[in-house]
Amino acid sequence: MNARSNPWLLAISLSAVTAAAALLRLYGLADPPIWFDEAFTWRMTQYPTIEVIERAARDNNPPLFYLLLKCWIAAFGESELALRLPAAVCGILTVVGVFLCLREAAGANLEHETQSAGASPDEVGLWGAAFTCVSVLQIYWSRQARMYSLGTALLALASWSLFRALHARQRAWPWWCAFSALDVLFLYVHSYAIFSVASQFLFLLIYVASPKRWLAIRRFASPGQDCTISLSEFRSITERKYSRRQSWAIVSAISVVSLGWLAWVPFMVSQHAQVKRTFWIPPVSLQTVAETCYKCFSTPEASRVSDFDVPGALAWLAAALHLTGWIVLFCRRRAGEAFSVALSAGPMVMAVAISWVDTPILHVRYLIFGHIFTLCSLAFLVTAIPVRWMRIVAGIGVLGNLCLPLEPLWTYADRAASRPGEREAARFIDQNRRPQAVAITSHTLMFLPLVYYSNHRNDWRIVGSLEQQPHYFGIASINANDFLKADALRDYSCPEIWTVDGRRAFSKHIDQHGLRPEEWTLTLTEVFPALHGRDSEVIVRRFMRTHSQ
């Protein structure tokens, strides 16, 4: 096989993969109703820029995505489509970024091999892009108004820039600058970014310590001259100067990225302390690690439930396949493959270690950044097969298995669109409420979607107090005056009160609102089907004041 594919065939293939990625991420994007996490994202964008940063510091993640989305909303509005479109575009960009990164990384691997040994760099990149295109984990979070796909896009492009910088003999500094800038931006997207960046740094330090182990030595000669020179001659001419310059560039890039992230470190320390006090992720065990490996390739988060039953044998098989693939690629001692293993295994190993000794933080959605390099590792394994037709069969087999969870994902999306829950509840109240009426809900997780869909956003309250809520209930986006103590309802001079509760999810009894029967009369009840991880209902009730006070 030629070292490079036919450019026309390459362009057509990459266009087809990109088009498929766009279809999977854009089709029906606005149909499902906004849920809590997305409503939290929207609420964060409603505050002034400085306040967005302050509130993000009180949550669990840095503020970059909220700031970018705030600018986007100012230009394109805050409809469901407008909120989700940036994440979808970043998901498509991730597919292209994986292709660029893998092609550059595989080019380093294959430069010292004969042309018939394995696939071309373009083929490696195309398989990686195709696997990313149909990955259910990548698709699901590219269709949510959340920061995950922005992080995967930045990480893929930063890794591409890194390999461009490593391979550039002249004028490498623009690529080192691009790598540093993209990594700094990535660190301000999500707290888990530190694990991927640390894995990059670990790879670079190993690269500096033993360059000949990871990178094939390039041979240079003028046209028409014999390009075969001895290793000792080559080292005496170029290697010392080049290695020294490259080592300084690596150390400089690591320093720039570290300094760029330094401003957020105090906030991350306080966020860690907050998570350590209370969080929603259960303690880690070997079984949960195995299940996490399985969920990366099943239907993760499609039910929006952190835990679902996973057959034990399948979970352990998935964990064994992960470990086997990492070992095989690492033992091949090639730069691109070692990098892929580092960024796939590194974040998971760090998350498991922290969960084991400090605070449980292992969850499949947070591994989405490392997951793109798990897909890259699959591409390397497939294209390591020397026989072309066997590579194609293996690649199609992997692609088919990755496509299997797509049907449950679309089924869930259709069910969510047909069970609008808070969307229809808020609209129903807007259509039937009287002036000065107040609407209340008993659960913080329902409050933000209801406020998003309401035309009277200032008239919504949560029964309770701010101090009673755990921080992961979106408290960073909620104000103290959004809460209303139950006994304060008696002092409200409004003619009616609307209450919104959940059944089989976010359930509360109506008497917990503090509405006394001698003061308020129930006059209307409406039920709206919803989907909160499972089939549930949103119950709307209207209470009229019995007598004047």
Sequence and secondary structure as in RCSB ss.txt:
>XXXX:A:sequence
MNARSNPWLLAISLSAVTAAAALLRLYGLADPPIWFDEAFTWRMTQYPTIEVIERAARDNNPPLFYLLLKCWIAA
FGESELALRLPAAVCGILTVVGVFLCLREAAGANLEHETQSAGASPDEVGLWGAAFTCVSVLQIYWSRQARMYSL
GTALLALASWSLFRALHARQRAWPWWCAFSALDVLFLYVHSYAIFSVASQFLFLLIYVASPKRWLAIRRFASPGQ
DCTISLSEFRSITERKYSRRQSWAIVSAISVVSLGWLAWVPFMVSQHAQVKRTFWIPPVSLQTVAETCYKCFSTP
EASRVSDFDVPGALAWLAAALHLTGWIVLFCRRRAGEAFSVALSAGPMVMAVAISWVDTPILHVRYLIFGHIFTL
CSLAFLVTAIPVRWMRIVAGIGVLGNLCLPLEPLWTYADRAASRPGEREAARFIDQNRRPQAVAITSHTLMFLPL
VYYSNHRNDWRIVGSLEQQPHYFGIASINANDFLKADALRDYSCPEIWTVDGRRAFSKHIDQHGLRPEEWTLTLT
EVFPALHGRDSEVIVRRFMRTHSQ
>XXXX:A:secstr
  SS  HHHHHHHHHHHHHHHHHHHHTTTTSS   HHHHHHHHHTTS HHHHHHHHHHSSS SHHHHHHHHHHHH
H  SHHHHHHHHHHHHHHHHHHHHHHHHHHHHHHHTTS TTSS  HHHHHHHHHHHHHH HHHHHHHTSSSSHHH
HHHHHHHHHHHHHHHHH SSS HHHHHHHHHHHHHHHTT TTHHHHHHHHHHHHHHHHH HHHHS       TTS
     HHHHIIIIIHHHHHHHHHHHHHHHHHHHHHHHTTHHHHHHHHHHHHH  SS    HHHHHHHHHHTTS T
TTT  S     HHHHHHHHHHHHHHHHHHHHT  HHHHHHHHHHHHHHHHHHHHHHHT     GGGGHHHHHHHH
HHHHHHHHT SSHHHHHHHHHHHHHHHHTTHHHHHHHHHHHHH  THHHHHHHHHHH  TT EEEES HHHHHHH
HHH S GGGEEEES GGGS GGGTGGG  GGGEE GGGGGG   SEEEEEEEESSSB  GGGGT  TTTEEEEEE
EEEEEESSSEEEEEEEEEEESS  
